[in-house]
């Protein structure tokens, strides 16, 4: 019964909603009881997850890489609310740190053989996930441990797909130095659009005419031309007696920093995704449970429920209920 209560708490949007679902079974259970069961089981799930990370981190990655499909790792972060140090401070108009925003660093890991297409839409038959609040280096250790469980070292290629977050690419250099990096195409396109609107402020048609050829070049193997166009912008502005916007240098450097992550045509031909849609979907799903209106978490409460959520998604749920 405890497993059913905890699963319902994970699969619904709140403990109150879980209690309403359980009541339909004909055995009403107070939401406080469900919360209590989640705390107990979630602590076990979190301890088991810690043990798996420790074991995975201590196991060397096999050097032999027989022909097989590739492993894709996507990473990102999103913010959720915790109760701050001054939670419940009275009176209500008194200044205080009632809310503490924290970043939940998350990852999606899957084998390319598990990626299929249905009705021109990509689907993942199976994927595995990581979610962690804390230091990026520790998050990287956890992602690497989970990747080892899912085939790191037994695949022909490893891809990391992510946006331009500096902490992510530092982590890639630290934990996945041999992986092939891919800058999420949507984020790259957003940076090009930013340049377009900077060069043609309040002239949407002209901005569109400038950026669309570059987006086509970027997507179809002519990324070097895109980078050259950006490098030529000072001369382009000078010819038009137009001041060079100060953000141009920053955006040009952004693409130079990611020059090895822009080979979209080549990566797509290898079967690697050029966008992080699976990552965005996972983050949205977690936010649907952990970032709802009025939710302000305590650290133990969030950690335990999230441990159950990750165990459910990673097929580790049965282990929680095994008797020692």
N, C-alpha and C positions, 0 to 999 in steps of 0.2 A: 504494500500500500504506500509506503514512504517513497518508493521509486516513482509511482504514478503521480503522487502529489508534487514531487520535485519536477518531473517532466512537464506537468501542466503549468507549473510556475514559470518554467523556462519558455514554454511555447505560447503563453499568453502575454498580455501587456502589463499586468500588475498582479499583486497577490490577491487583491479584491476580485479581479476578473477570474483568476484561477479558482477562487472559492466559489464563484458563481457557476463555473463549469463543473466543479466537483459536486455541487448541490444537485445537478441534473442526473448524477449517478444514483441518487436516492439516499446518499449518506452525507448529509451536510457537514462540512468541516470549516471551522473559523479560519479566516485568512491569517490570524496570528499563529495558528498551528502549522499552516503551510510554511510560513516564514521560518518557524523554528526548525522544521524538517530541512529546509533549504540551507540553513546555517550549518547544521550538522553534516549533511551530505556534501555541501559545498566545501567545507573544510577538508574533508577526505579527498575530494576531487582535486583541490588545490595542492595538497600534499603529494598526491600521486603524480600530478603534472610536474611538480618540482623534482621528484625522483626521476621522471623520464628525461627531463632536461639535463640533470646531472649525469645520468647514464649516457645520454646521447652526446654530451660534450666531451665525455671521457673516451668515447669510442673513436679511433682513427677513421678517417674517410678512406675507403679502399682506393688504391691507386689504379687498379685495372678498370677500364671502362669498356665493357663489351658493347657491340652495336645494340642500340635500343632507342626508345623515344627520348625526348628531351624533357627537362624539368623546368617549369616556369615558376618564378617567385615574384610576387607583387607586394609592395609595401606602401603604406600611407599612414596618416594619423588623423584623428578627429577629437573634438573636445566634448567633455561631459562635466556635469556639475556635481561637486561634493559639498558637504556641509563645511563651512569655514570655521575658523577658531571662535568666531563670535556668533555662531548659529544660535538662534533663540534669544538673542540679546534684546532686552526691553529697556525703555519703550521702543516702539517700532521705528520712530524717527531718529533714534540715536545712531550716529555713524559707527560702523563696525564692519569687519570682514565676515559677513554672513555666508557668502558663497565663495567656493574655491574651484576655479576651472582647472581641469587637468587634461592632458592629452593622452588618449588611448592609442598607442602605436599598434598597428594591425598588419597582418600579412595573410596572403592567400598563396597556397602552394599546390601545384597540380602537374600531372604528366600530360604532355601534348596528346598522347593517345586517348586521353579522357575528354578531349575537346571535340565536339561534334557540331554540326550545323542542322538546324531545323527551320524550315520556312525562311531561309536567308538570315537566320538569327543564330548566333553562337551560343552553345550550351555546354556546361561542364557536367559530365556524368558523375565525376567524383572530384572533390577538392578537400584540402585540409587547411586549417586556419590557426593563427596565433593572435592573441590580443594581450597587451601588457601596458600597464601604467608605470613609467619609471625611466631610468637611464637608457639612452639609445644603445649603449654598448651591451647592456644586459638583454635588451630586446633582441639585438643581433645574435647573441648567444642562443636565445630561445628559438629564433627562426632557423638558425643553423641546425640545432638539435632536431627540430621537427622535419627539416629538409632531409636530414640523414635517415630519419624513419621512413621517408617517402621516396628514397631512391638516389639521393645525392651520392655520387661516386659510382653508381651503376648505370648512368645515362650517358649518351654521347655528347650532350651539350646542356648547359645550364644558362637560362636567360633570367635577367632581372629587369622588370618593367616597372617604372615609377615616374612620378613627377619630378620637378627639379629641386626638391627639398635637399638642402646641403647635408643634413644629418643622415638622410637615406644613402646618399652616394659615399659619404664617409664610412658608413656601415658596410656598404658593398665592398669598398676597398679593404676593409678590415676582415670581413668574413667570407666574401665571395669574389676574391681577386681574379679568379680564372673565369668568372661568368661573363657572358656578353650582355652589356647594358643596353637598355632601350628607353629613351625618354618618351613618355606617353605623348602620342601625337597630338591629342587634344590640347595638352598644356603647351606644347611647342607652338601650335597654331594660335593659341591665345597670346603668346608673346609677339608673334608676328602681327596679329591684329592690333596689339598695343602700339607697335611701331607705326602701323598704318594710320591710326587715329592721331598719333603725335605729329606725323608729317602732314596730315590733312584734317586738322581740327574742324569739327562741325561740318564736314563735307563727306558724308557717308558714301556717296557714289564714287568719289575719287579714292577714298580709302579702300573700298572694295576692289576697284579696278587695279590698285597697286598691289594688294595682298593676294588676290586669287591666283595669279600666275606663280607666285612664290610658293603657295600651298601646294599647287600641282607639282611643281618641281621637287619640293620636299618629299612628297609622298611617292614620287615615281623615280627615285634614284639620282636626282640632280641636286642633292643637298649642298654640294660644294658651290654651286652657282648661287644658292640662297645665301650662304655665308659671304661670298664675294659681294653680292648686292649690298649686304649690310655694311661690309667694310668700305664700300664705295659711297656710302651716304654722306660723309662730309663733303666730298667733291660734288655730289648731286645737289646738296643744299647750296653750296657756293655758286654753282652755275645759275641757280635760280634766285640768287641774292636773298636766300631764306636762312634765317638763323638756324644753327644746328641745335635741336632740342637736347638738353643735357642727358635725357634718358637713353639716347641712342647708343652712347658708349657702353652703358650698362647692358642693354639688350644685345648688342654685338658681342660683348664678352660672354654673355649667357650662352649663346650658340657656339662660341669658340670653346667654352668649357665642356660643352656636351657634344663636340664634333664627332666623337666616336660612338655616340648614342643616337645618331640621326639616320642610320642606314635602313630606312623603313622598307624600301623595296626588297633589299637583300634579306632582311629578317622575315618579311611576309613570305618570301619564296621558300624559306626554311621551315615554315609552319609556326613561327613565333607570332604572337599577337603584337600589334603596334599600339594598342590602347589598353588601359587598365580598367576596363569596364567591370571585370569580375571583382576587382578590389573596391571600386566605388559601390558596387552592389552589396558587398559584405559590410562595408562601413555603414551604409544606409540601413541594413537590417539590424545591426547592433544599435544604431541610434534609435531605431523604432522601439527597442526594448529598454535602453538605458538612458535615453535623453528625451523622455516624454514630458509633457507639460506638468510642472509641479514635482518632478523627481529631483531630489537632492540626496545623494548617497553618503552613507558612512563608508569608510574604507573597507571594513570587514564585510559589510553587506554587499557592496558592489563586487568585491573580489570573489566572494563565495558563489554568488549567482553567476558571475561571468565564468568561473571555473566549471560550473555545470553546463553552461551554454557551449563552451569550447569542447568539453568532453562529449556532449551530444553530437556536435558537428564532426568530430574527429573519430567517431565510432569507439570512443573509450568509455561510453556510458556503462556497459555491463560490469566493468572492473570496479566501479564505485560500490557496487552492492555485493561484491564477493566477500565471503566471510574469511577472516584470517585463520 
